C-alpha cells in the first residue's frame, strides 16, 4: 500500500520578512494524434477551466496551440513579451537570471541567461523579485538585495547597455526615498501615471513592516521625493507586497499580494486610482473589498500571488503570471511560476479569475507561434505521438486527486519495475509526485547511461518537475524510469511516482 503522507510539519517563519527561493497542443504535420479515451469539454474561457482539458479533434485544427503550467520552477515571476520573445525572471537568490522563448509553451525548457550578478558584497545576497521595463531605448532592471541580513534589503536598479531586455546591464543606482533612506525595502514595481513614473514597493510604514509605499521618480533611476504609505487591506495583518499595475477605462489598478507567502492563504488584493488623481495622495486610492485571486483547493492551488501582468503577442489579451504551490503546508519551498488569461468586468475592473490546476490545458496567448509541446498521461493517453508502457506490477489510482494530471498516477516500490515513455520530439520533462515515502529511480534516455534521481520530498507535492532531458535530435526517443527499491534515511519507503510527461517538439 502506498505510504504517501498528505501533510508535513510547518516550517518556522524567519523574522519579520520572508525569503524567496524555485505545452501547446501538437498539430505538427506528419504526427499522428492518439485518440483520447476520456475527453472533457473545453471551457468558454481559460479563467473558467477546472482541470486538464482535452480538445476534440474537430477543434484541434482551429486552435493555435495549448500549454500547461508550470512555466518555471522559481517564485516571484515577472514577464513581458517583446520583439518576438517572452522574457521571464524569477527570484534566484544570488543573481538575476532570465528565460527567453518565442512561445509560452517552451519557457520551461528555455536555457537561463544570467543578466545581472553584482560583486559589491553590500548588495549581492538574497537578490529577489526582479522586474524590467523599457524606457526609451534602454531597459531598467529593478530588484532588491542585501548583504546576507534580511533587514538590510534595499532596492536597486541596473541599466541595459543596449536595447535588449537580456542585457548586458550595468549598475545604475540605489532607489531610496529620503524618508526611508535606511529602511527595509523589497518588491519594486513601476507605476506609470499621467506621464510620470513612480516607485511602488513593500517596506516599513505605519501599517506593516512589509507595507505598501509609493515615491516619485524624476527618471527611471532617480527617486525625487519622500514615499507615502498606503493603508491597504488584505485579510491578514502581516504583509502587503509585490505591487503591480493595470491601466484601463480611465483608471489605474494596483494589485498586490497579502499575508505571509509561506501560508496557503497568500493572495492578491486590489485598489484603484482615477486617471487624473495624484497617486501620492493616499486618499485618492479606492480599496476593493476582498481578495481578487486566492487559493483554489478544488484545483490543488495554494498561496497564489507575487504576480505580474503581460499582454499576448498580438496585444489583444491580458494575462497574469504568478507563483503558487500544490501543497497546503506552511512552506516557502515548492513555489512555481504559472500563467493564465484574465478578463474584465462590466464595471471596468480586472477579473483575475480562479487559479487553474497545474496541468490544466489552456489555449496559448493570441499570436503565440506554438505549438511547442504535448502531454503523455501515466495511463497511456496522449494528445501527441507518445505512449507509456510498464513492466512489473504497478499500483495506480486516483488517490492524489487534484495533485495529479487527470487526477491519477502510477507508483511502485518494486526494484526492477520500469515505466518507458516513447515520444517523438526533441526533449521530455517528467512531472510527478514528490513525497516523504518516495525513493530513488534510475532514468535513461534511448537506452543510454542511467541517471539516479531522488523522488523524496519533505512535503508532499504533485506535478513536481522531476527530470528534464537533454536536447535531442528531432525524432522518436524513449525515456525509461526504473525503480531501484532504494531510499535515503529520511524517507519512509522507496516508491517512485509516474504522472505526466511534457514532450517538446522544437
Beta strands, then each sheet from edge to edge (+ up, - down):
strand 1: 66-67
strand 2: 75-82
strand 3: 85-91
strand 4: 96-101
strand 5: 113-116
strand 6: 125-135
strand 7: 138-146
strand 8: 154-160
strand 9: 169-175
strand 10: 185-193
strand 11: 196-203
strand 12: 211-219
strand 13: 222-230
strand 14: 240-248
strand 15: 251-258
strand 16: 267-274
strand 17: 286-287
strand 18: 302-311
strand 19: 318-325
strand 20: 336-341
strand 21: 343-344
strand 22: 350-351
strand 23: 362-363
strand 24: 373-377
strand 25: 386-391
strand 26: 395-397
strand 27: 409-412
strand 28: 418-425
strand 29: 427-434
strand 30: 440-445
strand 31: 451-454
strand 32: 461-468
strand 33: 475-483
strand 34: 496-498
strand 35: 500-504
sheet 1: 1+ 23-
sheet 2: 2+ 3- 4+ 5-
sheet 3: 6+ 7- 8+ 9-
sheet 4: 10+ 11- 12+ 13-
sheet 5: 14+ 15- 16+ 17-
sheet 6: 18+ 19- 20+
sheet 7: 21+ 22-
sheet 8: 24+ 35- 29+ 32-
sheet 9: 25+ 28- 33+ 30- 31+
sheet 10: 26+ 27- 34+
end
